[in-house]
Amino acid sequence: MENKFSAILLSQENTDIQADENRFRQAVLSEFSNGEQILKEAARQGFTVERFRKDGERGLVLPFIPVRTAKNFSIKKHTSVQRPYTHSHDFYELIYVHRGECVQICKRKNIVSSQGDLCIISPETVHSMERCSEGDVILKAVVPRKLYNLCSEGILPAFEGIKTFRTKGRIEYLIAKLVGEELFCGRLHEKVVQSYLTLLFAELQRASEKEKSSIEIKAEEYVRENIKNATLQSFAQKLGYSSNYLSRLIKEKTGDNFRQILIQTRMEFSLKLLDETTMSVEDIAAETGYENASGFYKQFFLFYGMTPMQYRNTLQ
């Protein structure tokens, strides 16, 4: 997925870099509900797009908060030319750190998100985002209120401000699918985006509700360290338990059995290899502990609803 992201995100980066004064004015008018007011004040102070690239909002003193506005869903990269500026918006914003680190400032406090973190920012929240560093890949999704309410109703509780989630596995997959759908805008685009957002919110809520027990943490650590040959028997031996007792303990504390934890951890590791390496599917199958590729293919499809190559080609 890294190669797929690269060309797309470089294009977005270049678009921002090449923006001239006229494009900047058009962007302000279309993206801010008080855009005319912003441009009038900027002109009065002699503030240009070049000054913004160099200094961000520093030097431009506004007696009001810029308010971003949007009627449609969109998702794009937080590009390096975008300087910090304090603002709010009339929509929900999703910030996902695919790689690197993201720093936001809200109520004079720094909120630091690292790789795999996803933030949801509610409307009217006043905040700013620090400029990203080289190598950072931070995705920003605009979700209008009506769409957010439709997709989150009965799933995510209402909140104000910034709410952070730790993502993995299926959540990362759904974000990738949203990016792909937004970029290539296929038939029934709005319905597909709505479906993916609903699934994303459901997975986020599931993850936030499930507080891991110590035995689940230990089980996942054990599987990661022994990804190719992890067994309940060897895990029990490591802890000094009988296999039957450990099996009952895992079920009682997690609701899952050891095999389910094993599959979950292996699938998450396979996503990482598909995402970050050029290894063949056969090699990934072997690396994640499957005796043959067909068994890996079958398990991957059952878990994610697509083949490993379809996942790898999601954004091609």
C-alpha positions as CSV (number, residue, x, y, z in Angstrom):
1,M,0.0,0.0,0.0
2,E,2.9,2.3,0.5
3,N,3.6,2.5,-3.2
4,K,-0.1,3.2,-3.9
5,F,-0.2,6.0,-1.4
6,S,3.0,7.5,-2.6
7,A,1.9,8.6,-6.1
8,I,-1.5,9.8,-4.8
9,L,-0.2,11.8,-1.9
10,L,2.7,13.3,-3.9
11,S,0.1,14.6,-6.3
12,Q,-1.8,16.2,-3.4
13,E,1.4,17.7,-2.1
14,N,2.3,19.2,-5.5
15,T,-1.1,20.7,-5.9
16,D,-0.7,22.6,-2.6
17,I,2.8,23.6,-3.4
18,Q,1.8,25.0,-6.8
19,A,-1.2,27.0,-5.5
20,D,-0.9,30.6,-6.5
21,E,-2.6,33.7,-5.1
22,N,-5.8,33.2,-7.2
23,R,-6.1,29.5,-6.2
24,F,-5.5,30.5,-2.6
25,R,-8.4,33.0,-2.8
26,Q,-10.7,30.5,-4.4
27,A,-9.8,27.9,-1.7
28,V,-10.5,30.3,1.1
29,L,-13.9,31.3,-0.4
30,S,-15.0,27.7,-0.9
31,E,-13.6,26.2,2.3
32,F,-14.5,28.8,4.9
33,S,-18.0,30.1,5.7
34,N,-16.4,33.4,6.6
35,G,-14.0,33.4,3.7
36,E,-14.8,36.9,2.4
37,Q,-14.1,38.3,5.9
38,I,-10.8,36.4,6.1
39,L,-9.6,37.7,2.7
40,K,-10.7,41.3,3.5
41,E,-8.7,41.2,6.7
42,A,-5.7,39.5,5.1
43,A,-5.7,42.2,2.3
44,R,-5.9,44.9,4.8
45,Q,-2.8,43.5,6.6
46,G,-0.9,42.8,3.3
47,F,-1.0,39.1,3.9
48,T,-0.2,36.9,0.9
49,V,-0.1,33.1,0.1
50,E,3.7,33.2,0.2
51,R,3.6,34.7,3.7
52,F,1.2,32.0,4.8
53,R,3.5,29.3,3.4
54,K,6.4,30.8,5.3
55,D,4.8,31.8,8.6
56,G,1.4,30.2,8.7
57,E,-1.1,32.4,10.6
58,R,1.8,34.1,12.4
59,G,1.7,37.8,11.4
60,L,-2.0,37.7,10.5
61,V,-4.2,38.8,13.4
62,L,-7.8,37.9,13.0
63,P,-10.4,39.2,15.4
64,F,-12.5,36.1,14.8
65,I,-12.0,32.4,14.3
66,P,-11.9,31.1,10.7
67,V,-14.7,28.5,10.2
68,R,-14.2,25.7,7.6
69,T,-17.3,24.5,5.9
70,A,-18.1,21.5,3.7
71,K,-21.2,19.8,2.2
72,N,-19.6,16.6,0.9
73,F,-17.3,13.8,2.3
74,S,-13.7,14.1,1.3
75,I,-10.3,12.7,2.3
76,K,-6.8,13.9,1.6
77,K,-3.3,14.2,2.9
78,H,-2.2,16.9,5.4
79,T,0.5,18.3,3.2
80,S,3.8,19.8,4.3
81,V,3.0,23.3,2.9
82,Q,0.1,23.6,5.3
83,R,1.1,25.7,8.2
84,P,-0.6,25.8,11.6
85,Y,-3.6,28.1,11.9
86,T,-6.3,28.2,14.5
87,H,-9.8,27.3,13.2
88,S,-13.1,25.5,13.7
89,H,-15.4,23.8,11.3
90,D,-19.1,23.0,10.8
91,F,-18.4,19.3,10.1
92,Y,-16.8,16.4,11.8
93,E,-13.2,15.8,10.9
94,L,-11.3,12.5,11.1
95,I,-7.5,12.6,11.4
96,Y,-5.7,9.3,10.8
97,V,-1.9,8.9,11.3
98,H,-0.9,6.3,8.7
99,R,2.8,6.9,9.4
100,G,4.7,9.3,11.7
101,E,3.2,11.7,14.2
102,C,0.5,14.4,14.3
103,V,0.4,17.3,16.8
104,Q,-2.8,19.2,17.4
105,I,-3.3,22.2,19.7
106,C,-6.7,22.5,21.4
107,K,-7.4,24.7,24.5
108,R,-3.7,25.4,24.8
109,K,-2.8,21.7,25.1
110,N,-0.8,19.6,22.7
111,I,-2.5,16.4,21.6
112,V,0.0,14.0,20.1
113,S,-1.2,11.2,17.8
114,S,1.2,8.5,16.6
115,Q,1.0,5.9,13.9
116,G,-2.3,4.0,14.0
117,D,-4.1,6.7,16.0
118,L,-7.4,8.1,14.7
119,C,-9.0,11.3,16.1
120,I,-12.6,12.5,15.6
121,I,-13.0,16.2,16.0
122,S,-16.5,17.5,16.6
123,P,-18.0,20.7,15.0
124,E,-17.2,24.1,16.6
125,T,-14.0,22.6,18.2
126,V,-11.3,25.3,17.9
127,H,-7.9,23.7,17.2
128,S,-4.8,23.8,15.0
129,M,-2.6,21.2,13.4
130,E,1.2,21.5,13.4
131,R,3.0,21.2,10.1
132,C,3.8,17.6,9.3
133,S,7.4,16.4,9.0
134,E,9.1,14.6,6.1
135,G,7.9,11.1,6.0
136,D,4.7,11.7,7.9
137,V,1.5,10.4,6.2
138,I,-1.5,12.0,7.9
139,L,-5.0,11.7,6.3
140,K,-7.8,14.2,7.0
141,A,-11.4,13.2,6.3
142,V,-14.3,15.7,6.2
143,V,-17.6,14.2,7.3
144,P,-20.6,16.6,7.1
145,R,-22.9,16.6,10.1
146,K,-25.8,14.9,8.3
147,L,-23.6,12.0,7.1
148,Y,-21.8,11.6,10.4
149,N,-25.1,11.5,12.3
150,L,-26.5,9.0,9.8
151,C,-23.5,6.7,10.1
152,S,-22.9,7.0,13.9
153,E,-26.5,6.9,15.2
154,G,-26.8,4.1,17.7
155,I,-23.1,3.3,17.5
156,L,-20.9,6.2,18.8
157,P,-22.0,8.2,21.8
158,A,-22.3,12.0,21.4
159,F,-19.2,14.0,22.4
160,E,-17.6,17.4,22.1
161,G,-14.0,18.1,21.4
162,I,-11.4,15.6,20.2
163,K,-11.8,11.9,20.8
164,T,-8.9,9.5,20.0
165,F,-9.0,5.8,19.1
166,R,-6.2,3.3,18.6
167,T,-6.7,1.5,15.3
168,K,-5.6,-1.9,14.0
169,G,-6.7,-4.7,11.7
170,R,-10.1,-4.2,10.2
171,I,-10.2,-0.5,11.1
172,E,-7.0,0.1,9.0
173,Y,-8.6,-1.9,6.2
174,L,-11.8,0.2,6.3
175,I,-9.7,3.4,6.2
176,A,-7.9,2.1,3.1
177,K,-11.2,1.3,1.5
178,L,-12.5,4.8,2.1
179,V,-9.4,6.3,0.6
180,G,-9.7,4.1,-2.5
181,E,-13.4,4.9,-2.9
182,E,-12.9,8.6,-2.5
183,L,-10.1,8.7,-5.0
184,F,-11.8,6.6,-7.7
185,C,-15.4,7.5,-7.0
186,G,-17.1,4.4,-8.4
187,R,-20.8,3.8,-9.0
188,L,-23.0,4.3,-6.0
189,H,-20.2,6.3,-4.4
190,E,-22.3,8.0,-1.7
191,K,-23.8,4.7,-0.6
192,V,-20.5,3.0,-0.5
193,V,-18.9,5.8,1.6
194,Q,-21.8,5.7,4.0
195,S,-21.5,1.9,4.4
196,Y,-17.7,2.1,5.0
197,L,-18.1,4.9,7.6
198,T,-20.8,3.0,9.4
199,L,-18.6,-0.1,9.6
200,L,-15.6,2.1,10.7
201,F,-17.6,3.7,13.5
202,A,-18.8,0.3,14.6
203,E,-15.3,-1.1,14.8
204,L,-14.0,2.0,16.6
205,Q,-16.8,1.6,19.2
206,R,-16.1,-2.1,19.6
207,A,-12.4,-1.4,20.1
208,S,-13.1,1.3,22.7
209,E,-15.5,-0.9,24.7
210,K,-13.1,-3.8,24.9
211,E,-10.6,-3.2,27.7
212,K,-8.0,-5.9,27.3
213,S,-7.3,-8.2,30.2
214,S,-3.8,-9.0,31.3
215,I,-4.1,-12.6,29.9
216,E,-5.2,-11.2,26.5
217,I,-2.2,-8.9,26.4
218,K,0.1,-11.8,27.3
219,A,-1.5,-14.0,24.7
220,E,-1.0,-11.5,21.9
221,E,2.6,-10.8,23.0
222,Y,3.3,-14.6,23.0
223,V,1.8,-15.0,19.5
224,R,3.7,-12.1,18.1
225,E,7.0,-13.5,19.5
226,N,6.1,-17.0,18.2
227,I,4.1,-16.1,15.2
228,K,5.1,-19.2,13.2
229,N,4.6,-21.9,15.8
230,A,2.5,-20.6,18.6
231,T,0.3,-23.2,20.4
232,L,-1.9,-23.2,23.4
233,Q,0.2,-25.9,24.9
234,S,3.5,-24.0,24.7
235,F,1.8,-20.8,26.0
236,A,0.4,-22.7,29.0
237,Q,3.8,-24.2,29.6
238,K,5.4,-20.7,29.6
239,L,2.9,-19.5,32.2
240,G,3.0,-22.6,34.3
241,Y,-0.6,-23.5,33.7
242,S,-2.3,-26.6,32.4
243,S,-3.7,-26.2,28.9
244,N,-7.3,-26.8,30.1
245,Y,-7.1,-24.2,32.8
246,L,-5.5,-21.6,30.4
247,S,-8.2,-22.2,27.8
248,R,-11.0,-21.6,30.3
249,L,-9.2,-18.5,31.7
250,I,-8.8,-17.0,28.2
251,K,-12.4,-17.6,27.4
252,E,-13.6,-16.2,30.7
253,K,-11.5,-13.0,30.4
254,T,-11.8,-12.3,26.7
255,G,-14.8,-14.1,25.3
256,D,-12.6,-15.6,22.7
257,N,-10.5,-18.8,22.6
258,F,-6.8,-19.1,22.0
259,R,-7.3,-20.0,18.4
260,Q,-9.3,-16.8,17.7
261,I,-6.5,-14.7,19.3
262,L,-3.9,-16.5,17.2
263,I,-5.8,-15.9,14.0
264,Q,-6.5,-12.2,14.8
265,T,-2.8,-11.6,15.6
266,R,-1.6,-13.4,12.5
267,M,-4.0,-11.6,10.3
268,E,-2.9,-8.2,11.7
269,F,0.7,-9.2,11.0
270,S,-0.1,-10.2,7.5
271,L,-1.7,-6.8,6.8
272,K,1.5,-5.2,8.0
273,L,3.6,-7.3,5.6
274,L,1.3,-6.7,2.7
275,D,1.3,-3.0,3.5
276,E,5.0,-2.4,4.1
277,T,6.9,-5.0,2.1
278,T,6.9,-6.5,-1.4
279,M,6.9,-10.0,-0.1
280,S,4.9,-12.6,-2.1
281,V,1.7,-13.9,-0.6
282,E,3.3,-17.3,-0.4
283,D,6.2,-15.9,1.6
284,I,3.8,-13.9,3.9
285,A,1.8,-17.1,4.4
286,A,4.9,-18.9,5.6
287,E,6.0,-15.9,7.7
288,T,2.7,-15.8,9.5
289,G,2.8,-19.5,10.4
290,Y,0.6,-21.1,7.6
291,E,1.9,-24.4,6.2
292,N,0.5,-23.6,2.7
293,A,-0.7,-20.5,0.9
294,S,-4.2,-21.9,0.3
295,G,-4.9,-22.1,4.0
296,F,-3.7,-18.5,4.4
297,Y,-5.8,-17.3,1.4
298,K,-8.9,-19.0,2.9
299,Q,-8.4,-17.5,6.4
300,F,-7.6,-14.0,5.0
301,F,-10.7,-14.0,2.9
302,L,-12.9,-15.1,5.8
303,F,-11.4,-12.5,8.0
304,Y,-11.4,-9.5,5.6
305,G,-13.8,-10.4,2.8
306,M,-11.1,-10.1,0.1
307,T,-8.0,-11.9,-1.0
308,P,-4.5,-10.7,0.1
309,M,-3.8,-9.4,-3.4
310,Q,-7.1,-7.5,-3.5
311,Y,-6.1,-5.8,-0.3
312,R,-2.6,-5.0,-1.6
313,N,-4.2,-3.5,-4.8
314,T,-6.9,-1.5,-3.0
315,L,-5.4,1.8,-3.9
316,Q,-3.7,1.0,-7.2
